[in-house]
Amino acid sequence: MTPEVALTEIGRGLQMALLLGAPLLLAVLVVGVVVGILQAATQINEQTIAFVAKAVALAATLALTGHFLVGQMVSFTTDLFHRIPHLIG
């Protein structure tokens, strides 16, 4: 395996990690900002409110996009296994 092929595979893996993590992280980020603004406006500084809101957003996002994310992961893994002979030789 040449260094170029190794870097290409690492890049593909990082792209897949970004694709899998982005929807979940974006949902938690948006909810965190909204809850933070609401807490600052109302001067309610309870940490559990933000935690529960983020947990609910994460669970909802995972429920909505879980099928897509698992399909992408399975497709990537299958493709990687099919490329193993080309990577070795």
C-alpha positions in Angstrom: 0.0 0.0 0.0 1.4 3.3 -1.0 1.2 6.4 1.2 -1.2 8.0 -1.3 -3.6 5.1 -1.1 -3.4 5.2 2.7 -4.1 8.9 2.8 -7.0 8.5 0.4 -8.5 5.8 2.7 -8.0 7.9 5.8 -9.7 10.8 4.0 -12.6 8.7 3.1 -12.9 7.5 6.7 -12.8 11.1 8.0 -15.5 12.1 5.5 -17.7 9.2 6.7 -17.2 10.2 10.3 -18.2 13.8 9.4 -21.2 12.6 7.6 -22.3 10.4 10.5 -21.7 12.9 13.2 -22.8 16.2 11.6 -26.6 15.8 11.9 -26.4 14.9 15.5 -23.9 17.5 16.4 -25.8 20.2 14.5 -29.1 19.4 16.2 -27.5 19.5 19.7 -25.7 22.7 18.8 -28.8 24.5 17.7 -30.8 23.3 20.7 -28.0 24.4 23.0 -27.9 27.9 21.6 -31.6 28.3 21.7 -31.9 27.1 25.2 -28.9 29.2 26.2 -30.6 32.3 24.8 -33.9 31.5 26.5 -32.1 30.9 29.8 -30.2 34.2 29.5 -33.4 36.1 28.6 -35.4 34.6 31.5 -32.5 34.4 33.9 -33.2 30.8 34.7 -29.8 29.2 35.1 -30.7 25.5 35.6 -28.2 23.1 34.0 -30.6 20.2 33.8 -33.0 22.1 31.4 -30.2 22.4 28.8 -29.1 18.8 29.3 -32.6 17.4 28.9 -33.4 19.5 25.9 -30.1 18.4 24.2 -30.8 14.8 25.1 -34.3 14.9 23.6 -33.0 16.7 20.4 -30.2 14.0 20.1 -32.7 11.2 20.5 -35.2 12.7 18.0 -32.5 13.4 15.4 -31.1 9.9 15.8 -34.7 8.5 15.4 -35.2 10.5 12.2 -31.8 10.0 10.6 -30.8 6.6 12.1 -31.8 4.6 9.1 -29.9 6.8 6.7 -26.8 6.9 8.9 -26.7 3.1 9.4 -27.2 2.6 5.7 -24.3 4.9 4.9 -22.1 3.1 7.4 -22.9 -0.3 6.0 -22.4 0.9 2.5 -19.0 2.4 3.4 -17.9 -0.8 5.2 -19.0 -3.1 2.4 -17.2 -0.9 -0.1 -14.1 -0.9 2.0 -14.1 -4.7 2.3 -14.5 -5.0 -1.5 -11.4 -2.7 -2.0 -9.1 -4.7 0.3 -7.6 -6.8 -2.5 -6.8 -3.6 -4.4 -5.3 -2.0 -1.3 -3.0 -4.9 -0.6 -1.8 -5.6 -4.0 
